[in-house]
Amino acid sequence: MNYLALGLFCLWVLTEVLSAQGIVTPAAKVAEVGVSENFAERLVEAALYRTTQKVRYDPAYVVLDYPGGDVPAETGVCTDVVIRSYRALGIDLQPLVHEDMKDSFSAYPKLWGLKRPDKNIDHRRVPNLETFFKRHGGKVKEGEGTNLPGDLITWDLNGNGLWHIGIVVGPDTFVHNIGAGPVLETGLRQWKVVGHYRYHPDA
């Protein structure tokens, strides 16, 4: 069995186990709020696959190819879980965020002293992703429903601007990288939630 086949087999097993435990929300629940079942399910599968990969947490600035640039596969941070999951669905957040920042730089946070967009890091910063999702209709307004599989949640970990992001995969369950690589965890409210997004561009 080659590595690709083994990886797909492991993903299938993980998905079956989570389904049996009720972690994957039934399609009917997704459909009732108008979310694309297909896109949400595929994003959940992509996020769960990230948990099968060994990744060392490394926030270092890296010069990337463009488009399609990525840090080494064995490294990454919380945003790289999101970036890689969307790329598995053919959506590259690197040029999407960078080009949007080029067009509307003033709409994005000025938290790092940047005077212009930077294709190497724009998409790897949580506040930039939040701004991009909001600008492109992905923000879920408060009180507009529960967290659904495929949604994105952002947190302020310390109440002082330590941003974090994860992908919801089931009831109170999400995939994120907070330092030990991509992992599956429960407890969406263990930190201060500051954003809720549902970005399904091809749905």
C-alpha positions as a Markdown table, in Angstrom:
| # | Residue | x | y | z |
|---|---|---|---|---|
| 1 | Met | 0.0 | 0.0 | 0.0 |
| 2 | Asn | 1.5 | 3.3 | -1.0 |
| 3 | Tyr | 1.6 | 6.4 | 1.2 |
| 4 | Leu | -1.3 | 8.1 | -0.6 |
| 5 | Ala | -3.5 | 5.1 | -0.3 |
| 6 | Leu | -2.6 | 4.7 | 3.4 |
| 7 | Gly | -3.3 | 8.4 | 4.0 |
| 8 | Leu | -6.7 | 8.1 | 2.4 |
| 9 | Phe | -7.5 | 4.9 | 4.3 |
| 10 | Cys | -6.6 | 6.7 | 7.6 |
| 11 | Leu | -8.8 | 9.6 | 6.7 |
| 12 | Trp | -11.7 | 7.3 | 5.9 |
| 13 | Val | -11.3 | 5.5 | 9.3 |
| 14 | Leu | -11.1 | 8.8 | 11.2 |
| 15 | Thr | -14.2 | 10.1 | 9.4 |
| 16 | Glu | -16.1 | 6.9 | 10.2 |
| 17 | Val | -15.2 | 6.9 | 13.8 |
| 18 | Leu | -16.2 | 10.6 | 14.2 |
| 19 | Ser | -19.5 | 9.9 | 12.4 |
| 20 | Ala | -20.2 | 7.1 | 14.8 |
| 21 | Gln | -19.6 | 9.4 | 17.7 |
| 22 | Gly | -21.9 | 12.0 | 16.3 |
| 23 | Ile | -19.2 | 14.6 | 15.7 |
| 24 | Val | -20.2 | 15.1 | 12.1 |
| 25 | Thr | -23.5 | 17.0 | 12.1 |
| 26 | Pro | -26.3 | 15.3 | 10.0 |
| 27 | Ala | -26.7 | 16.7 | 6.5 |
| 28 | Ala | -30.3 | 17.7 | 7.4 |
| 29 | Lys | -29.1 | 20.1 | 10.1 |
| 30 | Val | -26.6 | 21.7 | 7.6 |
| 31 | Ala | -29.2 | 22.0 | 4.9 |
| 32 | Glu | -31.9 | 23.7 | 7.2 |
| 33 | Val | -29.8 | 26.8 | 7.5 |
| 34 | Gly | -28.9 | 27.0 | 3.8 |
| 35 | Val | -25.3 | 25.9 | 4.0 |
| 36 | Ser | -23.9 | 23.9 | 1.1 |
| 37 | Glu | -23.7 | 20.3 | 2.5 |
| 38 | Asn | -21.2 | 19.3 | -0.1 |
| 39 | Phe | -18.8 | 22.2 | 0.6 |
| 40 | Ala | -19.1 | 22.0 | 4.4 |
| 41 | Glu | -18.5 | 18.2 | 4.4 |
| 42 | Arg | -15.5 | 18.5 | 2.1 |
| 43 | Leu | -14.0 | 21.2 | 4.3 |
| 44 | Val | -14.6 | 19.1 | 7.4 |
| 45 | Glu | -12.9 | 16.2 | 5.7 |
| 46 | Ala | -9.9 | 18.4 | 4.7 |
| 47 | Ala | -9.6 | 19.7 | 8.3 |
| 48 | Leu | -9.8 | 16.2 | 9.8 |
| 49 | Tyr | -7.1 | 15.1 | 7.4 |
| 50 | Arg | -4.8 | 17.8 | 8.8 |
| 51 | Thr | -4.9 | 16.0 | 12.1 |
| 52 | Thr | -3.2 | 13.0 | 10.5 |
| 53 | Gln | -0.2 | 15.1 | 9.5 |
| 54 | Lys | 2.8 | 15.7 | 11.8 |
| 55 | Val | 3.4 | 19.4 | 12.0 |
| 56 | Arg | 5.8 | 21.3 | 14.2 |
| 57 | Tyr | 4.4 | 24.7 | 15.3 |
| 58 | Asp | 6.7 | 27.3 | 13.8 |
| 59 | Pro | 5.5 | 31.0 | 13.3 |
| 60 | Ala | 8.7 | 32.0 | 11.5 |
| 61 | Tyr | 8.4 | 34.4 | 8.5 |
| 62 | Val | 9.0 | 32.5 | 5.3 |
| 63 | Val | 9.4 | 33.7 | 1.7 |
| 64 | Leu | 6.8 | 31.9 | -0.3 |
| 65 | Asp | 6.1 | 31.1 | -4.0 |
| 66 | Tyr | 3.2 | 33.0 | -5.4 |
| 67 | Pro | 0.5 | 31.8 | -5.9 |
| 68 | Gly | 0.3 | 28.5 | -4.2 |
| 69 | Gly | 3.1 | 29.2 | -1.8 |
| 70 | Asp | 3.3 | 27.3 | 1.5 |
| 71 | Val | 5.7 | 26.9 | 4.4 |
| 72 | Pro | 7.4 | 23.5 | 4.7 |
| 73 | Ala | 4.8 | 20.8 | 5.1 |
| 74 | Glu | 6.2 | 19.8 | 8.5 |
| 75 | Thr | 5.7 | 23.2 | 9.9 |
| 76 | Gly | 2.8 | 25.6 | 10.4 |
| 77 | Val | 0.6 | 27.6 | 12.7 |
| 78 | Cys | -3.2 | 27.9 | 13.2 |
| 79 | Thr | -3.8 | 29.8 | 10.0 |
| 80 | Asp | -2.0 | 27.2 | 8.0 |
| 81 | Val | -4.6 | 24.6 | 9.1 |
| 82 | Val | -7.2 | 26.8 | 7.4 |
| 83 | Ile | -5.1 | 27.6 | 4.4 |
| 84 | Arg | -4.2 | 24.0 | 3.7 |
| 85 | Ser | -7.8 | 22.8 | 4.2 |
| 86 | Tyr | -9.2 | 25.3 | 1.7 |
| 87 | Arg | -6.4 | 24.5 | -0.7 |
| 88 | Ala | -7.5 | 20.8 | -0.6 |
| 89 | Leu | -10.8 | 22.2 | -2.1 |
| 90 | Gly | -9.0 | 24.2 | -4.8 |
| 91 | Ile | -9.3 | 27.5 | -3.0 |
| 92 | Asp | -6.0 | 29.4 | -2.5 |
| 93 | Leu | -6.3 | 32.0 | 0.2 |
| 94 | Gln | -2.8 | 33.4 | -0.5 |
| 95 | Pro | -3.7 | 35.3 | -3.7 |
| 96 | Leu | -7.3 | 35.9 | -2.6 |
| 97 | Val | -6.3 | 37.7 | 0.5 |
| 98 | His | -3.2 | 39.4 | -1.0 |
| 99 | Glu | -5.0 | 40.7 | -4.0 |
| 100 | Asp | -7.9 | 42.0 | -1.9 |
| 101 | Met | -5.4 | 43.8 | 0.3 |
| 102 | Lys | -3.8 | 45.3 | -2.8 |
| 103 | Asp | -7.2 | 46.6 | -3.9 |
| 104 | Ser | -8.3 | 47.8 | -0.4 |
| 105 | Phe | -5.3 | 48.1 | 1.8 |
| 106 | Ser | -7.0 | 50.7 | 4.0 |
| 107 | Ala | -9.7 | 48.2 | 5.0 |
| 108 | Tyr | -7.2 | 45.8 | 6.6 |
| 109 | Pro | -5.7 | 46.1 | 10.1 |
| 110 | Lys | -2.5 | 48.1 | 10.5 |
| 111 | Leu | -1.1 | 46.0 | 13.4 |
| 112 | Trp | 2.4 | 45.2 | 12.1 |
| 113 | Gly | 3.5 | 48.5 | 10.7 |
| 114 | Leu | 3.1 | 47.4 | 7.1 |
| 115 | Lys | 3.0 | 50.1 | 4.4 |
| 116 | Arg | 2.0 | 47.6 | 1.7 |
| 117 | Pro | 0.7 | 44.1 | 1.3 |
| 118 | Asp | 3.1 | 41.2 | 1.6 |
| 119 | Lys | 2.3 | 38.0 | -0.3 |
| 120 | Asn | 4.4 | 35.9 | 2.1 |
| 121 | Ile | 2.4 | 36.6 | 5.2 |
| 122 | Asp | -0.9 | 38.5 | 4.5 |
| 123 | His | -3.0 | 35.3 | 4.5 |
| 124 | Arg | -1.2 | 33.8 | 7.5 |
| 125 | Arg | -2.5 | 36.4 | 9.9 |
| 126 | Val | -5.8 | 35.9 | 11.7 |
| 127 | Pro | -7.0 | 39.5 | 11.6 |
| 128 | Asn | -6.4 | 39.6 | 7.9 |
| 129 | Leu | -8.4 | 36.4 | 7.3 |
| 130 | Glu | -11.2 | 37.8 | 9.5 |
| 131 | Thr | -11.2 | 41.0 | 7.4 |
| 132 | Phe | -11.2 | 39.0 | 4.1 |
| 133 | Phe | -14.0 | 36.7 | 5.2 |
| 134 | Lys | -16.1 | 39.6 | 6.4 |
| 135 | Arg | -15.5 | 41.6 | 3.2 |
| 136 | His | -16.6 | 38.6 | 1.1 |
| 137 | Gly | -19.8 | 37.8 | 2.9 |
| 138 | Gly | -18.5 | 35.2 | 5.2 |
| 139 | Lys | -19.2 | 36.7 | 8.6 |
| 140 | Val | -21.9 | 35.0 | 10.6 |
| 141 | Lys | -23.8 | 37.6 | 12.6 |
| 142 | Glu | -24.3 | 37.1 | 16.3 |
| 143 | Gly | -27.5 | 35.3 | 16.9 |
| 144 | Glu | -27.8 | 33.9 | 13.4 |
| 145 | Gly | -27.4 | 30.3 | 14.3 |
| 146 | Thr | -25.1 | 27.7 | 15.8 |
| 147 | Asn | -21.6 | 26.8 | 14.8 |
| 148 | Leu | -21.9 | 24.4 | 11.9 |
| 149 | Pro | -19.4 | 22.0 | 10.4 |
| 150 | Gly | -17.2 | 23.9 | 8.1 |
| 151 | Asp | -17.5 | 27.2 | 10.0 |
| 152 | Leu | -14.4 | 29.1 | 11.1 |
| 153 | Ile | -14.1 | 30.4 | 14.7 |
| 154 | Thr | -11.5 | 33.0 | 15.8 |
| 155 | Trp | -10.5 | 33.6 | 19.4 |
| 156 | Asp | -8.5 | 36.1 | 21.5 |
| 157 | Leu | -6.6 | 33.7 | 23.7 |
| 158 | Asn | -5.4 | 36.1 | 26.3 |
| 159 | Gly | -7.8 | 39.0 | 25.9 |
| 160 | Asn | -5.0 | 41.1 | 24.7 |
| 161 | Gly | -4.8 | 40.4 | 21.0 |
| 162 | Leu | -3.4 | 36.9 | 20.9 |
| 163 | Trp | -5.4 | 35.7 | 17.9 |
| 164 | His | -6.2 | 32.1 | 17.0 |
| 165 | Ile | -8.4 | 30.3 | 14.4 |
| 166 | Gly | -9.9 | 26.9 | 14.0 |
| 167 | Ile | -12.4 | 24.9 | 11.8 |
| 168 | Val | -15.6 | 23.6 | 13.3 |
| 169 | Val | -16.1 | 19.9 | 12.5 |
| 170 | Gly | -19.0 | 19.0 | 14.8 |
| 171 | Pro | -20.9 | 20.1 | 17.9 |
| 172 | Asp | -18.5 | 22.0 | 20.1 |
| 173 | Thr | -15.6 | 20.3 | 18.2 |
| 174 | Phe | -13.0 | 21.8 | 16.0 |
| 175 | Val | -9.6 | 21.3 | 14.4 |
| 176 | His | -6.8 | 23.8 | 15.2 |
| 177 | Asn | -3.1 | 24.1 | 15.8 |
| 178 | Ile | -2.3 | 25.8 | 19.1 |
| 179 | Gly | 1.2 | 24.5 | 19.4 |
| 180 | Ala | 1.2 | 20.8 | 19.1 |
| 181 | Gly | 0.3 | 20.5 | 15.4 |
| 182 | Pro | -3.2 | 20.1 | 14.0 |
| 183 | Val | -5.5 | 18.4 | 16.6 |
| 184 | Leu | -9.1 | 17.7 | 17.2 |
| 185 | Glu | -10.5 | 19.3 | 20.3 |
| 186 | Thr | -13.7 | 20.2 | 22.1 |
| 187 | Gly | -14.7 | 23.4 | 24.0 |
| 188 | Leu | -15.2 | 26.2 | 21.6 |
| 189 | Arg | -15.9 | 28.6 | 24.5 |
| 190 | Gln | -12.7 | 27.8 | 26.4 |
| 191 | Trp | -11.3 | 31.1 | 25.1 |
| 192 | Lys | -12.9 | 34.3 | 24.1 |
| 193 | Val | -14.6 | 33.9 | 20.7 |
| 194 | Val | -14.2 | 37.1 | 18.7 |
| 195 | Gly | -15.3 | 35.9 | 15.2 |
| 196 | His | -17.6 | 33.4 | 13.5 |
| 197 | Tyr | -17.3 | 32.9 | 9.7 |
| 198 | Arg | -18.8 | 30.7 | 7.0 |
| 199 | Tyr | -16.7 | 31.1 | 3.8 |
| 200 | His | -18.0 | 28.9 | 1.0 |
| 201 | Pro | -17.0 | 30.6 | -2.2 |
| 202 | Asp | -18.0 | 27.9 | -4.6 |
| 203 | Ala | -21.1 | 26.8 | -2.8 |
